[in-house]
Amino acid sequence: MPDHIIIWEWAAFAIRWLHVITAIAWIGSSFYFVALDLGLVKAPGLPKGAHGEEWQVHGGGFYHIQKYLVAPERMPEHLTWFKWESYATWLSGAALLMVTYWAGANLYLIDPAKIELSTWQAILISGGSLAIGWLIYDTLCKSKLGETPTVLMLLLFVALVVMGWGYNQVFTGRAALLHLGAFTATIMTANVFLVIMPNQRIVVADLKAGRAPDPKYGKIAKLRSTHNNYLTLPVIFLMLSNHYPLAFASEYNWLIAALIFLMGVTIRHFFNTMHARQGYRWWTWAVTSVLFVAIMWLSALGLNQESYEEAEARALTPIETKFAEAEGFDRVADIIVGRCSMCHAREPVFEGIHHAPKGVFLETRGDIARLAREIYVQSGLTDAMPPANITWMEQEERQQVIRWFRQVGGLSLAGL
């Protein structure tokens, strides 16, 4: 039977797979409907109440699509609701957050150098911030600011920048950007679940009861849908950022995230105007390029890592101490330093490696004890590391890693 870590790794992989699939479905349908809406043509002979139409061809067939601003006079028998793509993406993302960052809080979420937190405190801040952030956003949208969409978008941008800065004061850089993405995704899915869908149900209920639907519900839903449109690309970047230390392992990662939100606006503006047949705004390409260069500059300017001396002097956490005191640790430490530290160092010496891959350091006792689970999976259970076994790690050395970890590891938080 596989041990608990193997089961946990596959569970995390399955959830991530589901999250990617549902995100593709949600983003795909969102992009499609935005392009469709902007490309509608007000052709003569449209049915009463129809706002526009478009002809499309796909898969050898032709599609004739018409949009009603409120609703048709008669409710169709078959009505497709686009909602589960959004719900499933958020639910699977929340599960992945719990499996990776909550269960692995001591490794991925908590940064003792920033603030001392217990696991439950970190989890409370993590989950609570998502809920509180939504309430603040929703209150702003329901205020008079809803009548001035541009001002509201600017305030939303400021709120996102403040949240990014706040997360970076509490969590690891990796978790800070991930949580900013989760915060943004929560806004987007809550817009669908708590605003857009309820408003559409009100319209449908009015039609079935023979009442004329109030256009205000469509207007409110359109505002939230527009926000979702411009937030989509930044969310994808933030969700991918945990694989790229130059994005998250910087003291300016919150500024990098802020520029990414601006890039989301410029990129979507280009495509939105193109789909609306208003021409090609090529200047957005130049602005996007300048923003991206600024991001690269910030990442190099503020690379945030402790020195070897600081890492060596850092006191071990209780969990790290358990692994450091386990039988065989000294031998495993020698193996990892000998086989891995030429790349995974504050100052790598392996040719072509300028920054430690994934921001992972394996030089000190604290480094190795902190990353016990990752070492177990990457270099014990599998031969993923070193890549292509370039440093010739022996099979017996991998077995020593396994024996050392299994003395302490398991499905407990100590092992995660």
HELIX and SHEET records of a PDB file:
HELIX    1   1 HIS A    4  LEU A   38  1                                  35    
HELIX    2   2 TRP A   84  LEU A   97  1                                  14    
HELIX    3   3 MET A   98  TRP A  102  3                                   5    
HELIX    4   4 ALA A  105  LEU A  109  3                                   5    
HELIX    5   5 THR A  119  LYS A  142  1                                  24    
HELIX    6   6 LYS A  144  GLU A  147  5                                   4    
HELIX    7   7 PRO A  149  VAL A  170  1                                  22    
HELIX    8   8 GLY A  173  ALA A  190  1                                  18    
HELIX    9   9 ASN A  191  ILE A  196  3                                   6    
HELIX   10  10 MET A  197  LYS A  208  1                                  12    
HELIX   11  11 LYS A  216  LEU A  240  1                                  25    
HELIX   12  12 SER A  241  HIS A  243  5                                   3    
HELIX   13  13 PRO A  245  PHE A  248  1                                   4    
HELIX   14  14 ASN A  253  HIS A  275  1                                  23    
HELIX   15  15 TRP A  283  LEU A  301  1                                  19    
HELIX   16  16 TYR A  308  ALA A  313  1                                   6    
HELIX   17  17 PRO A  318  ALA A  324  1                                   7    
HELIX   18  18 PHE A  329  CYS A  340  1                                  12    
HELIX   19  19 PRO A  357  GLY A  359  5                                   3    
HELIX   20  20 ARG A  365  ARG A  370  1                                   6    
HELIX   21  21 ALA A  372  ILE A  375  1                                   4    
HELIX   22  22 TYR A  376  LEU A  381  3                                   6    
HELIX   23  23 PRO A  387  ASN A  389  5                                   3    
HELIX   24  24 GLN A  395  ARG A  406  1                                  12    
SHEET    1   A 2 ALA A  50  HIS A  58  0                                        
SHEET    2   A 2 GLY A  61  TYR A  68 -1                                        
END                                                                             
